[in-house]
Amino acid sequence: MVKDALRLRERLQGVIRGNVLIEEPLSRHTYFRIGGPAEVMVYPADLEDLKALLKVARDESVPALVLGGGSNMLVLDGGVEGVVINLSRTFLDLSAIEGLIRCGAGVRTSRLLALSARSGLTGLEGLTGVPGTVGGAILGNAGTPSGTVLDHLEWVRVVDCSGEERVLQRQEMSVSYRNCALPRGVVVVEAAFALRKGAPVEIRRTISRLLVKRNLTQPVEYRSAGCIFKNPPGDFAGRLVELAGLKGLRRGAAQISDKHGNFIVNLGGATAADVLWLVDRAGTEVRAKTGVALELEIRVVGSPIAR
Ligand SMILES: Cc1cc2nc3c(=O)[nH]c(=O)nc-3n(C[C@H](O)[C@H](O)[C@H](O)COP(=O)(O)OP(=O)(O)OC[C@H]3O[C@@H](n4cnc5c(N)ncnc54)[C@H](O)[C@@H]3O)c2cc1C
């Protein structure tokens, strides 16, 4: 495998300008601080690099996984085969003109929110405290009961696996709770949001109120991947996990938070296997006690055993 990775790195270095790493531990790049290595990880320098990289992956039949802020992902301990495209340093442009914010997919949601507040544009406050990038937020229709990222989305610019660019209007996108179904394999590179005018002081007040609430109710002092399960219709996954008596349960260095039943936290040095054990236990016990089948909100990627 390392031989394959070296060959792929050489091929990629021949066509792109961005940084190409092999066997890069993904625990350095996920919010959870968990995850085995990426066979090859690339930081595309720009749009042309991304297109070239996607074409190489397609021609070589190598799987490609996009990584934004890694805040909605559990990377398994054996790591990820193929290419991980790290977009956290690419597509960082951000501008507000009139009521329209244009934003690169690698921009942190916190930066987007800060610009909207500064520009007196309201509508994105539901993203308060949601870590990660705008690309990842769009894929997961990230948000809170105060609103989601797609509420005010106008369009996204995407690149497909043959390197073709296209713009998808919001109406063309199939959206559901914590999901946005884009054509298979596309990478989001830019998005535009149409926002209403609001008073900056009011927007900042709302953001502060939502941040205080989050800090009081969520284990923000620990590494995690946010909510593990989607909330079932009319209920809260955290309430059901608590009802099953599982808050505080530990496996290795992973723990179902004693502050919020829908968070699993890394107490330091947890493995993906520890987390999965807790996920499985919570799913099984909640089903047995309440009849509800919980669905995962986090994205589990990679292989459980070393390649
Ligand atoms: C403490 C904490 C609190 C959280 N609170 C919330 C919350 O309140 N609401 C909520 O919705 N989420 C929440 N989350 C989850 C997470 O922050 C969001 O889902 C976030 O939007 C993910 O963005 P990311 O860049 O980290 O995505 P990643 O985890 O890097 O990726 C998520 C998925 O999107 C894909 N992806 C990423 N970027 C792109 C792109 N440019 N093009 C194509 N595919 C892409 C990845 O391949 C992956 O499938 C929380 C997480 C944490 C750790």
PDBQT file of the ligand as one rigid body, heavy atoms in Angstrom, charges set to zero:
ROOT
HETATM    1  C1  LIG A 401     -18.714  20.739  19.244  1.00  0.00    +0.000 C 
HETATM    2  C2  LIG A 401     -19.516  20.522  17.994  1.00  0.00    +0.000 A 
HETATM    3  C3  LIG A 401     -20.779  21.093  17.863  1.00  0.00    +0.000 A 
HETATM    4  C4  LIG A 401     -21.537  20.879  16.706  1.00  0.00    +0.000 A 
HETATM    5  N1  LIG A 401     -22.765  21.460  16.607  1.00  0.00    +0.000 NA
HETATM    6  C5  LIG A 401     -23.496  21.280  15.478  1.00  0.00    +0.000 A 
HETATM    7  C6  LIG A 401     -24.787  21.899  15.350  1.00  0.00    +0.000 A 
HETATM    8  O1  LIG A 401     -25.254  22.585  16.239  1.00  0.00    +0.000 OA
HETATM    9  N2  LIG A 401     -25.470  21.690  14.192  1.00  0.00    +0.000 N 
HETATM   10  C7  LIG A 401     -24.969  20.930  13.167  1.00  0.00    +0.000 A 
HETATM   11  O2  LIG A 401     -25.630  20.800  12.136  1.00  0.00    +0.000 OA
HETATM   12  N3  LIG A 401     -23.749  20.351  13.262  1.00  0.00    +0.000 NA
HETATM   13  C8  LIG A 401     -23.008  20.508  14.384  1.00  0.00    +0.000 A 
HETATM   14  N4  LIG A 401     -21.775  19.912  14.500  1.00  0.00    +0.000 N 
HETATM   15  C9  LIG A 401     -21.276  19.044  13.413  1.00  0.00    +0.000 C 
HETATM   16  C10 LIG A 401     -20.346  19.756  12.399  1.00  0.00    +0.000 C 
HETATM   17  O3  LIG A 401     -19.708  20.847  12.982  1.00  0.00    +0.000 OA
HETATM   18  C11 LIG A 401     -21.115  20.240  11.168  1.00  0.00    +0.000 C 
HETATM   19  O4  LIG A 401     -21.726  19.157  10.537  1.00  0.00    +0.000 OA
HETATM   20  C12 LIG A 401     -20.173  20.958  10.192  1.00  0.00    +0.000 C 
HETATM   21  O5  LIG A 401     -20.946  21.699   9.300  1.00  0.00    +0.000 OA
HETATM   22  C13 LIG A 401     -19.251  20.017   9.412  1.00  0.00    +0.000 C 
HETATM   23  O6  LIG A 401     -18.359  20.802   8.654  1.00  0.00    +0.000 OA
HETATM   24  P1  LIG A 401     -16.884  20.279   8.369  1.00  0.00    +0.000 P 
HETATM   25  O7  LIG A 401     -16.215  21.227   7.445  1.00  0.00    +0.000 OA
HETATM   26  O8  LIG A 401     -16.173  20.012   9.636  1.00  0.00    +0.000 OA
HETATM   27  O9  LIG A 401     -17.214  18.928   7.595  1.00  0.00    +0.000 OA
HETATM   28  P2  LIG A 401     -16.391  17.571   7.608  1.00  0.00    +0.000 P 
HETATM   29  O10 LIG A 401     -16.603  16.875   8.914  1.00  0.00    +0.000 OA
HETATM   30  O11 LIG A 401     -14.992  17.807   7.172  1.00  0.00    +0.000 OA
HETATM   31  O12 LIG A 401     -17.162  16.776   6.463  1.00  0.00    +0.000 OA
HETATM   32  C14 LIG A 401     -18.514  16.413   6.617  1.00  0.00    +0.000 C 
HETATM   33  C15 LIG A 401     -19.010  15.791   5.295  1.00  0.00    +0.000 C 
HETATM   34  O13 LIG A 401     -19.039  16.777   4.281  1.00  0.00    +0.000 OA
HETATM   35  C16 LIG A 401     -18.192  16.412   3.188  1.00  0.00    +0.000 C 
HETATM   36  N5  LIG A 401     -17.566  17.665   2.727  1.00  0.00    +0.000 N 
HETATM   37  C17 LIG A 401     -16.918  18.591   3.464  1.00  0.00    +0.000 A 
HETATM   38  N6  LIG A 401     -16.585  19.645   2.702  1.00  0.00    +0.000 NA
HETATM   39  C18 LIG A 401     -17.019  19.378   1.455  1.00  0.00    +0.000 A 
HETATM   40  C19 LIG A 401     -16.979  20.074   0.210  1.00  0.00    +0.000 A 
HETATM   41  N7  LIG A 401     -16.399  21.278   0.084  1.00  0.00    +0.000 N 
HETATM   42  N8  LIG A 401     -17.528  19.485  -0.880  1.00  0.00    +0.000 NA
HETATM   43  C20 LIG A 401     -18.086  18.246  -0.801  1.00  0.00    +0.000 A 
HETATM   44  N9  LIG A 401     -18.162  17.550   0.349  1.00  0.00    +0.000 NA
HETATM   45  C21 LIG A 401     -17.645  18.103   1.458  1.00  0.00    +0.000 A 
HETATM   46  C22 LIG A 401     -17.204  15.409   3.754  1.00  0.00    +0.000 C 
HETATM   47  O14 LIG A 401     -16.704  14.534   2.764  1.00  0.00    +0.000 OA
HETATM   48  C23 LIG A 401     -18.095  14.691   4.783  1.00  0.00    +0.000 C 
HETATM   49  O15 LIG A 401     -18.886  13.720   4.124  1.00  0.00    +0.000 OA
HETATM   50  C24 LIG A 401     -21.013  20.098  15.650  1.00  0.00    +0.000 A 
HETATM   51  C25 LIG A 401     -19.730  19.528  15.781  1.00  0.00    +0.000 A 
HETATM   52  C26 LIG A 401     -18.985  19.733  16.928  1.00  0.00    +0.000 A 
HETATM   53  C27 LIG A 401     -17.615  19.124  17.046  1.00  0.00    +0.000 C 
ENDROOT
TORSDOF 0
